[in-house]
Amino acid sequence: MVQTWNPKLYAENVRFVSELGQGVLTLLSPVAGERVLDLGCGDGVLTKELASLGCEVVGIDGSAQMIKATRALGVRAQVMDGQVMTFEREFDAVFSNAALHWMKRPDDVLRGVARALKPRGRFVAEFGAGDNVAQVLSAISSCLQRRGIDAESVNPWYFPQPEDYRRKLTEHGFDVIHLELFSRPTPLPGDVLAWLETFAQSFTSTVAPEERAALLMEVRDQLRPSLFDNDDGWWVDYVRLRFAATLL
């Protein structure tokens, strides 16, 4: 997977990702004094909010740039791949927003979460699932196919069906308290090109650098009839899975 993160551009182009994380934060119901792991903390906005609520919070992310941004907020954080976590019975809760769909080895993630939690610890998260960004994926796939490239072979995302993920949670020792799949059509602050430049790097890396702008414009043109409104601008067809589970 070819994906880099620029905290400044992330904040400018897709700040809505952390803003829309308030619902899953409410589901977590954090309690002051709890030790919480923020799995895939990004630039630390929600990690800092957890800390402000009195939690002893640790953020992890695979991006050194994002971890630097998180630490700049005064929050403890470290670079770590969520698929190879090394914590042992340290946390009362593991929290994750918009990160699990970037981890294509879900069993390794769940194994690490279960190991990181104390007995009866909580795992509360939200991420892309089901038909998340299906129209975007369809447009990218067709544009790459015209270039002889199989988009699925470079797809960086894991979007499970809800019952499949429920089964995985159960297999890894969790009691699922809440699990819902819901559509969330999400307005963009600007052009869909900024969204694609932020999130679709694994796809664009398959063509020569001098061809990438043309590829993105082609994807944009294909998406315009379905994801652009003259009054409201661009939006993306998000579908999210939100859940809360307790380690047995």
MONOR-V718198 format. One record per residue. N is the residue number from 0. RES is the residue in one small letter. SS is DSSP state (A for helix, B for strand, O for the rest). OMEGA is omega in whole degrees, 0 to 359 (* if undefined). D_LAST is the distance of its C-alpha to the last C-alpha in whole Angstrom. Layout:
n->N res->RES ss->SS omega->OMEGA d_last->D_LAST
n->N res->RES ss->SS omega->OMEGA d_last->D_LAST
//
This chain:
n->0 res->m ss->O omega->177 d_last->34
n->1 res->v ss->O omega->182 d_last->37
n->2 res->q ss->O omega->175 d_last->35
n->3 res->t ss->O omega->184 d_last->36
n->4 res->w ss->O omega->176 d_last->36
n->5 res->n ss->O omega->185 d_last->38
n->6 res->p ss->A omega->181 d_last->37
n->7 res->k ss->A omega->180 d_last->40
n->8 res->l ss->A omega->177 d_last->40
n->9 res->y ss->A omega->180 d_last->37
n->10 res->a ss->A omega->182 d_last->37
n->11 res->e ss->A omega->191 d_last->41
n->12 res->n ss->A omega->187 d_last->40
n->13 res->v ss->A omega->178 d_last->36
n->14 res->r ss->O omega->179 d_last->35
n->15 res->f ss->A omega->181 d_last->34
n->16 res->v ss->A omega->179 d_last->31
n->17 res->s ss->A omega->179 d_last->29
n->18 res->e ss->A omega->179 d_last->31
n->19 res->l ss->O omega->178 d_last->29
n->20 res->g ss->O omega->182 d_last->26
n->21 res->q ss->A omega->181 d_last->26
n->22 res->g ss->A omega->180 d_last->24
n->23 res->v ss->A omega->175 d_last->21
n->24 res->l ss->A omega->176 d_last->22
n->25 res->t ss->A omega->178 d_last->22
n->26 res->l ss->A omega->178 d_last->19
n->27 res->l ss->A omega->184 d_last->17
n->28 res->s ss->O omega->184 d_last->19
n->29 res->p ss->O omega->181 d_last->19
n->30 res->v ss->O omega->179 d_last->20
n->31 res->a ss->O omega->180 d_last->23
n->32 res->g ss->O omega->177 d_last->22
n->33 res->e ss->O omega->174 d_last->18
n->34 res->r ss->B omega->188 d_last->18
n->35 res->v ss->B omega->173 d_last->18
n->36 res->l ss->B omega->174 d_last->18
n->37 res->d ss->B omega->186 d_last->20
n->38 res->l ss->B omega->185 d_last->20
n->39 res->g ss->O omega->191 d_last->23
n->40 res->c ss->O omega->181 d_last->25
n->41 res->g ss->O omega->182 d_last->29
n->42 res->d ss->O omega->166 d_last->31
n->43 res->g ss->O omega->183 d_last->29
n->44 res->v ss->A omega->179 d_last->30
n->45 res->l ss->A omega->176 d_last->27
n->46 res->t ss->A omega->179 d_last->26
n->47 res->k ss->A omega->179 d_last->29
n->48 res->e ss->A omega->176 d_last->28
n->49 res->l ss->A omega->179 d_last->24
n->50 res->a ss->A omega->180 d_last->26
n->51 res->s ss->A omega->177 d_last->29
n->52 res->l ss->O omega->176 d_last->26
n->53 res->g ss->O omega->178 d_last->26
n->54 res->c ss->O omega->170 d_last->23
n->55 res->e ss->B omega->192 d_last->23
n->56 res->v ss->B omega->174 d_last->22
n->57 res->v ss->B omega->176 d_last->23
n->58 res->g ss->B omega->172 d_last->24
n->59 res->i ss->B omega->178 d_last->24
n->60 res->d ss->B omega->180 d_last->26
n->61 res->g ss->O omega->183 d_last->28
n->62 res->s ss->O omega->178 d_last->31
n->63 res->a ss->A omega->180 d_last->33
n->64 res->q ss->A omega->179 d_last->35
n->65 res->m ss->A omega->179 d_last->32
n->66 res->i ss->A omega->176 d_last->31
n->67 res->k ss->A omega->178 d_last->35
n->68 res->a ss->A omega->179 d_last->35
n->69 res->t ss->A omega->179 d_last->31
n->70 res->r ss->A omega->179 d_last->33
n->71 res->a ss->A omega->176 d_last->36
n->72 res->l ss->O omega->179 d_last->34
n->73 res->g ss->O omega->183 d_last->33
n->74 res->v ss->O omega->177 d_last->30
n->75 res->r ss->O omega->182 d_last->28
n->76 res->a ss->B omega->179 d_last->27
n->77 res->q ss->B omega->177 d_last->28
n->78 res->v ss->B omega->178 d_last->28
n->79 res->m ss->O omega->175 d_last->25
n->80 res->d ss->O omega->181 d_last->25
n->81 res->g ss->O omega->179 d_last->21
n->82 res->q ss->O omega->180 d_last->21
n->83 res->v ss->O omega->181 d_last->22
n->84 res->m ss->O omega->186 d_last->20
n->85 res->t ss->O omega->182 d_last->20
n->86 res->f ss->O omega->181 d_last->18
n->87 res->e ss->O omega->173 d_last->16
n->88 res->r ss->O omega->186 d_last->13
n->89 res->e ss->O omega->194 d_last->16
n->90 res->f ss->B omega->173 d_last->14
n->91 res->d ss->B omega->181 d_last->13
n->92 res->a ss->B omega->169 d_last->13
n->93 res->v ss->B omega->183 d_last->14
n->94 res->f ss->B omega->177 d_last->17
n->95 res->s ss->B omega->177 d_last->19
n->96 res->n ss->B omega->173 d_last->23
n->97 res->a ss->O omega->181 d_last->25
n->98 res->a ss->O omega->187 d_last->24
n->99 res->l ss->A omega->180 d_last->21
n->100 res->h ss->A omega->173 d_last->24
n->101 res->w ss->A omega->184 d_last->26
n->102 res->m ss->O omega->190 d_last->24
n->103 res->k ss->O omega->175 d_last->25
n->104 res->r ss->O omega->188 d_last->22
n->105 res->p ss->A omega->180 d_last->19
n->106 res->d ss->A omega->176 d_last->17
n->107 res->d ss->A omega->177 d_last->18
n->108 res->v ss->A omega->183 d_last->17
n->109 res->l ss->A omega->177 d_last->13
n->110 res->r ss->A omega->179 d_last->13
n->111 res->g ss->A omega->178 d_last->15
n->112 res->v ss->A omega->180 d_last->13
n->113 res->a ss->A omega->180 d_last->9
n->114 res->r ss->A omega->182 d_last->12
n->115 res->a ss->A omega->185 d_last->13
n->116 res->l ss->B omega->168 d_last->10
n->117 res->k ss->B omega->176 d_last->10
n->118 res->p ss->B omega->183 d_last->7
n->119 res->r ss->B omega->176 d_last->6
n->120 res->g ss->B omega->184 d_last->8
n->121 res->r ss->B omega->171 d_last->10
n->122 res->f ss->B omega->185 d_last->11
n->123 res->v ss->B omega->186 d_last->14
n->124 res->a ss->B omega->171 d_last->17
n->125 res->e ss->B omega->180 d_last->21
n->126 res->f ss->B omega->180 d_last->23
n->127 res->g ss->B omega->182 d_last->25
n->128 res->a ss->O omega->178 d_last->25
n->129 res->g ss->O omega->181 d_last->27
n->130 res->d ss->O omega->179 d_last->30
n->131 res->n ss->O omega->181 d_last->30
n->132 res->v ss->O omega->183 d_last->33
n->133 res->a ss->A omega->180 d_last->35
n->134 res->q ss->A omega->177 d_last->38
n->135 res->v ss->A omega->180 d_last->38
n->136 res->l ss->A omega->180 d_last->37
n->137 res->s ss->A omega->180 d_last->40
n->138 res->a ss->A omega->178 d_last->42
n->139 res->i ss->A omega->183 d_last->41
n->140 res->s ss->A omega->182 d_last->41
n->141 res->s ss->A omega->180 d_last->44
n->142 res->c ss->A omega->177 d_last->46
n->143 res->l ss->A omega->180 d_last->45
n->144 res->q ss->A omega->178 d_last->46
n->145 res->r ss->O omega->177 d_last->49
n->146 res->r ss->O omega->179 d_last->49
n->147 res->g ss->O omega->183 d_last->48
n->148 res->i ss->O omega->178 d_last->44
n->149 res->d ss->O omega->184 d_last->41
n->150 res->a ss->A omega->183 d_last->39
n->151 res->e ss->A omega->181 d_last->36
n->152 res->s ss->A omega->179 d_last->36
n->153 res->v ss->A omega->180 d_last->36
n->154 res->n ss->O omega->183 d_last->33
n->155 res->p ss->O omega->192 d_last->31
n->156 res->w ss->O omega->176 d_last->29
n->157 res->y ss->O omega->182 d_last->25
n->158 res->f ss->O omega->184 d_last->25
n->159 res->p ss->O omega->167 d_last->23
n->160 res->q ss->O omega->187 d_last->23
n->161 res->p ss->A omega->183 d_last->20
n->162 res->e ss->A omega->175 d_last->19
n->163 res->d ss->A omega->180 d_last->19
n->164 res->y ss->A omega->175 d_last->17
n->165 res->r ss->A omega->179 d_last->15
n->166 res->r ss->A omega->179 d_last->15
n->167 res->k ss->A omega->178 d_last->14
n->168 res->l ss->A omega->180 d_last->11
n->169 res->t ss->A omega->181 d_last->10
n->170 res->e ss->A omega->181 d_last->11
n->171 res->h ss->O omega->170 d_last->9
n->172 res->g ss->O omega->181 d_last->6
n->173 res->f ss->B omega->170 d_last->6
n->174 res->d ss->B omega->184 d_last->6
n->175 res->v ss->B omega->182 d_last->10
n->176 res->i ss->B omega->184 d_last->12
n->177 res->h ss->B omega->175 d_last->15
n->178 res->l ss->B omega->180 d_last->17
n->179 res->e ss->B omega->173 d_last->21
n->180 res->l ss->B omega->181 d_last->23
n->181 res->f ss->B omega->178 d_last->27
n->182 res->s ss->B omega->178 d_last->30
n->183 res->r ss->B omega->175 d_last->31
n->184 res->p ss->B omega->192 d_last->35
n->185 res->t ss->B omega->176 d_last->35
n->186 res->p ss->B omega->177 d_last->39
n->187 res->l ss->O omega->180 d_last->40
n->188 res->p ss->O omega->181 d_last->42
n->189 res->g ss->O omega->183 d_last->44
n->190 res->d ss->O omega->177 d_last->45
n->191 res->v ss->A omega->177 d_last->43
n->192 res->l ss->A omega->179 d_last->44
n->193 res->a ss->A omega->177 d_last->42
n->194 res->w ss->A omega->181 d_last->39
n->195 res->l ss->A omega->179 d_last->40
n->196 res->e ss->A omega->180 d_last->41
n->197 res->t ss->A omega->192 d_last->38
n->198 res->f ss->A omega->189 d_last->35
n->199 res->a ss->O omega->184 d_last->37
n->200 res->q ss->A omega->179 d_last->39
n->201 res->s ss->A omega->179 d_last->37
n->202 res->f ss->A omega->184 d_last->39
n->203 res->t ss->A omega->180 d_last->42
n->204 res->s ss->O omega->181 d_last->42
n->205 res->t ss->O omega->178 d_last->43
n->206 res->v ss->O omega->181 d_last->47
n->207 res->a ss->O omega->182 d_last->50
n->208 res->p ss->A omega->183 d_last->49
n->209 res->e ss->A omega->180 d_last->53
n->210 res->e ss->A omega->189 d_last->51
n->211 res->r ss->A omega->180 d_last->48
n->212 res->a ss->A omega->179 d_last->50
n->213 res->a ss->A omega->178 d_last->51
n->214 res->l ss->A omega->181 d_last->48
n->215 res->l ss->A omega->178 d_last->46
n->216 res->m ss->A omega->178 d_last->49
n->217 res->e ss->A omega->176 d_last->49
n->218 res->v ss->A omega->180 d_last->45
n->219 res->r ss->A omega->181 d_last->46
n->220 res->d ss->A omega->180 d_last->49
n->221 res->q ss->A omega->181 d_last->47
n->222 res->l ss->A omega->188 d_last->45
n->223 res->r ss->A omega->181 d_last->47
n->224 res->p ss->A omega->185 d_last->48
n->225 res->s ss->A omega->186 d_last->44
n->226 res->l ss->A omega->178 d_last->43
n->227 res->f ss->B omega->177 d_last->46
n->228 res->d ss->B omega->184 d_last->47
n->229 res->n ss->O omega->181 d_last->51
n->230 res->d ss->O omega->188 d_last->50
n->231 res->d ss->O omega->178 d_last->46
n->232 res->g ss->B omega->184 d_last->46
n->233 res->w ss->B omega->173 d_last->43
n->234 res->w ss->B omega->180 d_last->40
n->235 res->v ss->B omega->186 d_last->37
n->236 res->d ss->B omega->180 d_last->35
n->237 res->y ss->B omega->169 d_last->31
n->238 res->v ss->B omega->187 d_last->29
n->239 res->r ss->B omega->172 d_last->25
n->240 res->l ss->B omega->180 d_last->21
n->241 res->r ss->B omega->183 d_last->19
n->242 res->f ss->B omega->171 d_last->16
n->243 res->a ss->B omega->181 d_last->13
n->244 res->a ss->B omega->181 d_last->9
n->245 res->t ss->B omega->178 d_last->6
n->246 res->l ss->B omega->181 d_last->4
n->247 res->l ss->O omega->* d_last->0
//
